[in-house]
Amino acid sequence: MIQVAFYDAKEYDRPAFEQYGAMHGMRFHFLETRLNADTVALAAGCDAVCVFVNDQVDAAVIDRLHGYGVKLIALRSAGYNNVDVRAAYGKVHVVHVPAYSPYAVAEHAMALLLTSVRRIHKAYNRTREFNFSLNGLTGFDFHGKTVGVIGTGKIGRIFINICRGFGMRVLAYDKYPAADSGIEYAALDRLFAESDVISLHCPLTEETRHLIDGNAIRKMKKGVVIVNTSRGALIDAEALLSGIKARHVGAACLDVYEEEADVFFEDRSGHILNDDLLSRLISMPNVIVTSHQAFLTREALGNIAETTVNNIRSYFDNDGICDNELCYRCGNIEQCRKERKERCF
């Protein structure tokens, strides 16, 4: 039986992973703690580790995992910026879940946008106190507005389709535009200048880190609404706060935050929040923050568990070959030139 140390386990993770694990001869050891240099020893004796977005899988942790005989790091997410894939090469194989439910994330992005623009959260709080005043609740029509979508992978394209359903004009930016997609692509500067709403759906890389910074915000329309359901570090949070305080950014809808690792996924309602920047953002009347929940649907959780289990099973059944491996060898980490027909190492 394959033994898997499952880090940062939450109550909602267990049912699907237990179900699919039992079907495929796999035992998950659910650990509430996150993976880091202090907790890596808990993986001793396991064949693989299963990690999420806030686990710290750096070079030192990878060396320890390799020393314990762990052969596989299985991400239960699409993003892998928290894993040093370069350091893992030649030691521990890395796999991820490239798609679980792009609808879940795209729909959450639109839910945040609708909530913000139509002041639904404010109206909800008012009516619970029997305050039925409409003062301060004026929004704007989406129809005819321009939405700038940065990143046109599966999630980005589904979000585009949702926006088109509202009658919005779509501008998009992607380093690798989708061929024959019917999407109007534009340079970032043009997208910034013309968009009423900007939504981020691109991965976090060194190239995209702080893609939205002070310089980018200054190029945007006054009153722009910024939506981020991708990765927190795509936005320079200090610059965003400055843009909001200057009344240049009209609203921000954030499901992710650059320094979320020590805050999100836990109940901190009885504690003083030490992150002053996040506290200031949350205090702004035109900012909505959700705690990295865009993926959280029944369909997505089932798909994540099924794909992760299949990734682990595929690796151990196929001599180390898995279609969803992240390999540093070829440079193109997600689309290996070998087309997964041989081991990466």
Backbone torsions as a table, in degrees:
resi	resn	phi	psi	omega
1	MET	NA	133.9	179.7
2	ILE	-75.6	127.8	-178.8
3	GLN	-101.1	126.3	-175.9
4	VAL	-127.1	123.6	173.2
5	ALA	-83.4	116.6	-173.7
6	PHE	-104.7	101.6	-175.2
7	TYR	-86.4	156.7	177.4
8	ASP	54.1	44.5	-176.7
9	ALA	-74.1	136.9	175.6
10	LYS	-118.8	161.2	-177.6
11	GLU	-56.2	-37.7	-177.5
12	TYR	-75.2	-14.0	178.4
13	ASP	-77.3	-37.2	-164.6
14	ARG	-62.7	-49.4	-172.6
15	PRO	-54.5	-49.9	-176.6
16	ALA	-68.5	-40.0	-179.2
17	PHE	-69.5	-37.7	176.3
18	GLU	-64.1	-40.5	-179.4
19	GLN	-64.3	-53.5	-177.1
20	TYR	-71.5	-33.4	177.9
21	GLY	-63.4	-43.7	179.2
22	ALA	-63.0	-33.8	-179.6
23	MET	-70.1	-22.6	-172.4
24	HIS	-121.5	25.5	174.2
25	GLY	62.7	47.6	-174.5
26	MET	-133.1	137.8	176.1
27	ARG	-117.5	122.7	177.9
28	PHE	-96.6	129.1	174.7
29	HIS	-99.5	98.6	-173.5
30	PHE	-75.7	123.1	-178.7
31	LEU	-120.7	127.9	180.0
32	GLU	-73.2	-25.8	-178.0
33	THR	-74.4	154.8	175.4
34	ARG	-84.0	157.6	177.5
35	LEU	-80.2	126.3	173.3
36	ASN	-158.7	-172.8	-177.1
37	ALA	-61.6	-27.7	-177.8
38	ASP	-83.4	-20.7	-174.7
39	THR	-114.2	-2.1	-175.2
40	VAL	-61.1	-28.3	-178.2
41	ALA	-62.8	-20.0	178.4
42	LEU	-67.1	-15.2	179.5
43	ALA	-87.5	-4.5	179.9
44	ALA	-58.3	133.6	-179.3
45	GLY	89.2	-4.2	179.2
46	CYS	-99.2	155.6	179.2
47	ASP	-85.8	-28.2	-175.8
48	ALA	-149.3	162.1	170.7
49	VAL	-122.0	146.4	176.5
50	CYS	-115.8	123.1	-172.0
51	VAL	-129.0	163.0	-179.5
52	PHE	-122.2	-170.5	-166.3
53	VAL	-67.2	-26.0	-176.8
54	ASN	-102.7	5.5	171.8
55	ASP	-73.7	140.7	-176.5
56	GLN	-98.6	97.7	-176.7
57	VAL	-106.9	71.8	-178.9
58	ASP	-92.7	-175.3	-174.8
59	ALA	-60.4	-40.1	-178.8
60	ALA	-65.5	-42.4	178.3
61	VAL	-65.2	-42.0	179.6
62	ILE	-61.6	-41.7	177.8
63	ASP	-61.1	-40.4	178.5
64	ARG	-66.5	-43.5	178.5
65	LEU	-59.6	-44.1	178.9
66	HIS	-61.2	-41.8	178.6
67	GLY	-63.9	-31.0	178.5
68	TYR	-80.9	-4.3	-179.8
69	GLY	87.0	10.3	175.9
70	VAL	-68.8	129.8	-174.7
71	LYS	-101.0	-19.1	-170.5
72	LEU	-143.3	135.3	169.4
73	ILE	-107.2	114.9	-178.2
74	ALA	-107.4	106.7	175.5
75	LEU	-77.0	134.2	172.7
76	ARG	-100.4	46.0	179.4
77	SER	-154.0	167.4	175.9
78	ALA	-84.1	-42.6	-179.5
79	GLY	-71.8	150.2	-177.1
80	TYR	-140.8	22.8	-178.9
81	ASN	-66.6	-15.6	178.7
82	ASN	-88.4	1.6	179.9
83	VAL	-114.5	128.9	176.5
84	ASP	-81.6	86.3	-175.1
85	VAL	-63.1	-33.9	178.5
86	ARG	-63.4	-45.1	-179.6
87	ALA	-66.7	-28.8	-178.3
88	ALA	-74.3	-25.7	-175.9
89	TYR	-59.0	129.5	-180.0
90	GLY	87.0	-5.4	-177.5
91	LYS	-122.7	-61.9	-176.0
92	VAL	-131.4	131.6	178.4
93	HIS	-76.4	150.4	-178.2
94	VAL	-127.4	130.6	176.0
95	VAL	-127.8	158.0	179.4
96	HIS	-141.0	179.5	178.1
97	VAL	-109.9	96.0	-173.0
98	PRO	-65.8	-28.0	178.8
99	ALA	-151.4	130.3	179.6
100	TYR	-123.2	-53.2	170.0
101	SER	-156.7	87.4	178.7
102	PRO	-60.1	-24.8	177.9
103	TYR	-64.6	-39.5	-178.5
104	ALA	-57.5	-48.3	-176.3
105	VAL	-71.2	-44.1	-179.6
106	ALA	-63.7	-41.1	179.6
107	GLU	-67.4	-36.1	178.4
108	HIS	-66.8	-38.7	177.4
109	ALA	-58.8	-44.1	178.8
110	MET	-69.7	-35.3	177.5
111	ALA	-61.5	-43.7	176.8
112	LEU	-61.3	-43.8	-177.6
113	LEU	-63.8	-46.6	178.6
114	LEU	-62.4	-43.8	-180.0
115	THR	-59.2	-44.0	-177.8
116	SER	-69.0	-51.7	-173.1
117	VAL	-68.1	-36.8	-179.2
118	ARG	-96.8	8.3	173.4
119	ARG	57.2	35.1	-175.4
120	ILE	-64.2	-39.5	179.9
121	HIS	-63.0	-38.2	179.4
122	LYS	-70.0	-41.3	179.3
123	ALA	-64.6	-38.8	179.0
124	TYR	-60.3	-47.6	-179.8
125	ASN	-64.8	-37.7	-179.8
126	ARG	-65.1	-50.6	-173.2
127	THR	-67.3	-25.3	175.6
128	ARG	-66.3	-20.8	176.2
129	GLU	-104.3	15.7	178.9
130	PHE	61.8	29.2	174.1
131	ASN	-99.1	109.6	-175.3
132	PHE	-108.0	21.1	176.0
133	SER	-69.3	145.1	177.1
134	LEU	-100.9	0.5	-179.3
135	ASN	-60.3	131.3	177.4
136	GLY	81.6	7.9	-177.2
137	LEU	-108.1	10.3	-177.7
138	THR	-68.4	128.4	176.7
139	GLY	-110.9	-151.1	174.1
140	PHE	-145.5	155.3	177.8
141	ASP	-69.2	140.5	170.7
142	PHE	-76.6	-32.9	-176.4
143	HIS	-56.0	125.9	178.5
144	GLY	86.7	-10.0	178.0
145	LYS	-80.9	161.3	179.9
146	THR	-103.1	127.5	175.9
147	VAL	-110.8	129.8	175.9
148	GLY	-99.9	121.7	-177.2
149	VAL	-111.3	117.2	-179.5
150	ILE	-101.7	108.9	-175.5
151	GLY	104.9	115.0	-176.8
152	THR	-121.0	44.8	168.2
153	GLY	-75.1	-159.5	-176.7
154	LYS	-59.1	-46.4	-178.2
155	ILE	-65.3	-46.5	-179.5
156	GLY	-59.6	-41.6	-178.8
157	ARG	-69.7	-36.0	176.3
158	ILE	-66.4	-40.8	177.1
159	PHE	-62.3	-38.9	176.9
160	ILE	-60.3	-44.1	179.4
161	ASN	-61.9	-39.7	177.8
162	ILE	-63.0	-44.4	180.0
163	CYS	-63.3	-39.5	177.8
164	ARG	-62.7	-33.1	176.9
165	GLY	-62.4	-25.0	177.0
166	PHE	-89.2	-0.6	-179.4
167	GLY	80.7	25.8	-179.6
168	MET	-87.6	149.6	171.1
169	ARG	-83.7	136.4	-175.2
170	VAL	-114.6	127.5	165.7
171	LEU	-114.8	144.0	-177.7
172	ALA	-136.1	154.0	172.2
173	TYR	-131.8	133.9	173.6
174	ASP	-155.0	137.0	178.2
175	LYS	-60.1	-31.5	178.1
176	TYR	-122.4	85.0	-176.2
177	PRO	-57.9	144.6	178.2
178	ALA	-76.2	120.2	-177.2
179	ALA	-68.7	143.1	175.2
180	ASP	53.0	36.5	-176.9
181	SER	-96.1	-14.5	-176.2
182	GLY	74.9	10.8	-179.7
183	ILE	-89.5	136.3	176.1
184	GLU	-85.2	111.8	179.6
185	TYR	-93.4	150.5	-179.7
186	ALA	-146.6	157.9	173.0
187	ALA	-65.3	154.0	-177.3
188	LEU	-56.8	-41.6	-177.8
189	ASP	-61.2	-40.2	178.6
190	ARG	-68.6	-41.6	178.6
191	LEU	-60.7	-44.3	178.2
192	PHE	-59.9	-44.6	-173.0
193	ALA	-70.4	-31.3	-171.5
194	GLU	-103.0	-11.4	-171.3
195	SER	-88.5	134.5	171.1
196	ASP	-82.7	-29.8	179.0
197	VAL	-131.9	138.2	175.5
198	ILE	-125.9	125.9	-178.9
199	SER	-123.1	132.6	-175.1
200	LEU	-98.6	127.2	179.4
201	HIS	-140.4	36.5	-177.6
202	CYS	-114.7	158.9	178.7
203	PRO	-73.7	161.4	175.5
204	LEU	-90.8	118.5	174.6
205	THR	-132.6	175.9	175.9
206	GLU	-61.4	-30.4	-179.4
207	GLU	-73.7	-32.1	-176.8
208	THR	-99.0	-5.2	179.0
209	ARG	-59.5	128.9	-177.3
210	HIS	55.2	39.6	174.0
211	LEU	-56.8	-38.6	174.1
212	ILE	-97.9	100.4	178.9
213	ASP	-123.6	-170.9	-178.2
214	GLY	-59.8	-40.3	-179.9
215	ASN	-64.3	-43.3	179.4
216	ALA	-64.6	-42.3	-179.1
217	ILE	-62.7	-38.1	179.3
218	ARG	-63.8	-23.7	179.2
219	LYS	-84.4	-9.8	-175.7
220	MET	-84.8	161.3	174.4
221	LYS	-61.7	145.2	172.0
222	LYS	-65.5	129.5	-179.0
223	GLY	92.6	6.8	-179.3
224	VAL	-58.9	144.1	174.6
225	VAL	-104.9	126.1	-177.5
226	ILE	-110.1	129.1	-178.9
227	VAL	-119.6	131.2	177.5
228	ASN	-134.7	109.5	174.0
229	THR	-118.4	20.8	-175.1
230	SER	-105.0	-87.2	177.6
231	ARG	-137.1	138.6	-173.4
232	GLY	-58.8	-40.2	-173.3
233	ALA	-74.4	1.3	171.0
234	LEU	-66.7	-23.0	-178.7
235	ILE	-115.3	132.7	169.7
236	ASP	-77.2	103.9	-172.5
237	ALA	-62.9	-34.5	177.0
238	GLU	-62.7	-43.7	179.5
239	ALA	-66.2	-37.9	178.2
240	LEU	-62.5	-46.3	179.4
241	LEU	-60.7	-41.8	178.3
242	SER	-62.3	-41.0	178.5
243	GLY	-64.4	-36.0	177.9
244	ILE	-69.4	-45.8	-178.7
245	LYS	-65.2	-29.6	178.2
246	ALA	-81.6	1.5	-178.5
247	ARG	63.2	22.1	176.7
248	HIS	-88.1	-43.3	174.1
249	VAL	-86.2	122.8	-176.7
250	GLY	-76.1	-33.1	-179.4
251	ALA	-166.9	157.0	175.8
252	ALA	-134.8	134.4	178.5
253	CYS	-120.3	109.0	-170.1
254	LEU	-122.7	120.9	171.3
255	ASP	-100.0	-6.9	-177.9
256	VAL	-137.7	159.0	-176.7
257	TYR	-150.5	141.6	-172.0
258	GLU	-57.1	-39.5	-177.4
259	GLU	-106.4	36.8	-174.2
260	GLU	-73.5	-17.7	-170.5
261	ALA	-55.9	-35.0	-177.2
262	ASP	-95.5	6.4	-175.1
263	VAL	-126.1	-52.1	-171.4
264	PHE	-70.0	158.8	176.5
265	PHE	76.0	4.6	179.7
266	GLU	-128.8	153.3	175.4
267	ASP	-83.3	108.0	-179.5
268	ARG	-115.4	23.3	-175.4
269	SER	-66.6	-22.4	-179.8
270	GLY	-97.4	11.7	-175.3
271	HIS	-124.0	159.0	171.4
272	ILE	-81.0	128.1	-179.1
273	LEU	-78.6	119.0	-176.5
274	ASN	-79.4	-13.9	-179.5
275	ASP	-84.2	98.4	-176.2
276	ASP	-65.0	-35.3	-178.5
277	LEU	-66.4	-45.9	178.3
278	LEU	-64.3	-40.0	178.2
279	SER	-59.1	-42.9	-179.8
280	ARG	-67.9	-39.7	178.0
281	LEU	-62.2	-47.5	-178.3
282	ILE	-63.1	-31.6	-178.1
283	SER	-73.2	-15.8	-178.7
284	MET	-72.1	135.4	-177.2
285	PRO	-69.5	-16.2	-178.7
286	ASN	-109.3	23.6	177.4
287	VAL	-121.9	130.6	173.0
288	ILE	-115.6	128.5	177.7
289	VAL	-122.2	126.4	167.7
290	THR	-116.4	155.6	-167.0
291	SER	-95.4	67.0	176.1
292	HIS	56.3	50.5	-176.7
293	GLN	-109.8	5.4	-175.6
294	ALA	-58.2	-30.8	-178.1
295	PHE	-79.9	-10.3	-162.5
296	LEU	-84.7	78.4	169.4
297	THR	-126.9	159.5	178.7
298	ARG	-58.0	-41.4	-178.9
299	GLU	-63.7	-44.7	-178.5
300	ALA	-66.0	-43.1	179.8
301	LEU	-60.8	-41.5	177.5
302	GLY	-64.6	-42.1	179.9
303	ASN	-67.3	-38.1	178.5
304	ILE	-62.4	-47.3	-178.8
305	ALA	-63.8	-45.4	-177.9
306	GLU	-62.7	-46.4	-178.6
307	THR	-67.4	-41.1	179.5
308	THR	-62.5	-46.1	178.2
309	VAL	-62.1	-42.6	178.6
310	ASN	-64.3	-37.0	177.0
311	ASN	-61.4	-46.4	-179.1
312	ILE	-64.8	-46.4	-179.7
313	ARG	-62.3	-42.1	179.7
314	SER	-61.7	-42.8	-179.7
315	TYR	-61.0	-46.8	-175.4
316	PHE	-79.3	-20.8	179.6
317	ASP	-91.2	-22.0	-172.0
318	ASN	-117.7	36.7	175.0
319	ASP	54.7	44.0	174.3
320	GLY	81.7	12.4	-179.7
321	ILE	-104.6	128.5	178.3
322	CYS	-144.7	132.5	-178.0
323	ASP	-59.4	-28.0	-174.8
324	ASN	-101.1	25.3	179.0
325	GLU	-73.1	145.1	171.8
326	LEU	-103.5	113.2	-171.9
327	CYS	-124.2	129.8	-178.5
328	TYR	-81.0	-18.2	-169.9
329	ARG	-55.7	-45.0	-172.6
330	CYS	-91.2	-4.3	-178.8
331	GLY	87.3	-42.2	176.9
332	ASN	-88.9	91.1	-164.4
333	ILE	-59.0	-40.4	-175.6
334	GLU	-91.0	-19.6	-176.4
335	GLN	-128.3	76.6	-175.9
336	CYS	-62.1	137.7	-179.3
337	ARG	-63.2	-22.9	-178.5
338	LYS	-77.3	-5.1	-179.9
339	GLU	52.9	34.0	172.5
340	ARG	61.7	27.7	-179.5
341	LYS	-95.5	1.0	175.5
342	GLU	-152.3	165.7	178.7
343	ARG	-63.7	145.6	175.1
344	CYS	-70.7	-30.1	174.6
345	PHE	-160.4	NA	NA
